[in-house]
């Protein structure tokens, strides 16, 4: 009976599973933040290139129109 109680106490005091869940949540938050940062930077760069093409108004040999998918 004492051995069963000792095993039950050891199971109760074991925190490895809780730590794993906490680290998994932390990794998920970091991965989500990284994905959002990459998407935000991509949209920012895309907007900058679109603005540049608009300022050039097709004077770059037609490459801006082709890059936007509207040219030949």
C-alpha positions in Angstrom: 0.0 0.0 0.0 2.9 2.4 0.8 4.4 1.8 -2.6 1.0 2.7 -4.3 0.8 5.9 -2.3 4.4 6.7 -3.2 3.7 6.1 -6.9 0.6 8.3 -6.7 2.6 11.1 -5.1 5.3 10.9 -7.7 2.7 11.1 -10.5 1.0 14.1 -8.8 4.3 15.9 -8.4 5.6 15.2 -11.9 5.5 18.5 -13.9 7.2 17.4 -17.1 3.9 17.3 -19.0 2.9 20.7 -17.9 6.3 22.2 -18.9 6.0 20.5 -22.3 2.5 22.1 -22.9 3.9 25.5 -21.8 6.8 25.3 -24.2 4.6 24.1 -27.0 2.3 27.2 -26.5 5.4 29.4 -26.4 6.7 27.9 -29.7 3.3 28.4 -31.3 3.2 32.0 -30.3 6.7 32.7 -31.6 5.9 30.9 -34.9 2.7 32.9 -35.3 4.5 36.2 -34.7 7.3 35.2 -37.1 4.7 34.4 -39.8 2.8 37.6 -39.3 6.1 39.6 -39.4 7.1 37.9 -42.7 3.7 38.6 -44.3 3.7 42.2 -43.1 7.2 42.8 -44.6 6.1 41.1 -47.8 3.1 43.3 -48.2 5.2 46.4 -47.4 7.8 45.5 -50.0 5.0 44.7 -52.6 3.4 48.1 -51.9 6.7 49.8 -52.4 7.3 48.1 -55.7 3.8 48.9 -56.9 4.3 52.5 -55.9 7.6 52.6 -57.8 5.9 51.1 -60.9 3.2 53.7 -60.6 5.7 56.5 -60.4 7.7 55.2 -63.4 4.4 54.9 -65.4 5.7 52.2 -67.7 8.9 54.0 -68.6 11.0 51.0 -67.5 10.5 49.1 -70.7 7.2 47.5 -69.8 8.6 45.5 -66.9 6.3 47.0 -64.4 3.2 46.1 -66.3 4.4 42.5 -66.7 5.3 42.3 -63.0 1.8 43.3 -62.1 0.3 40.8 -64.4 -1.4 43.4 -66.6 1.1 43.7 -69.4 2.2 41.6 -72.3 
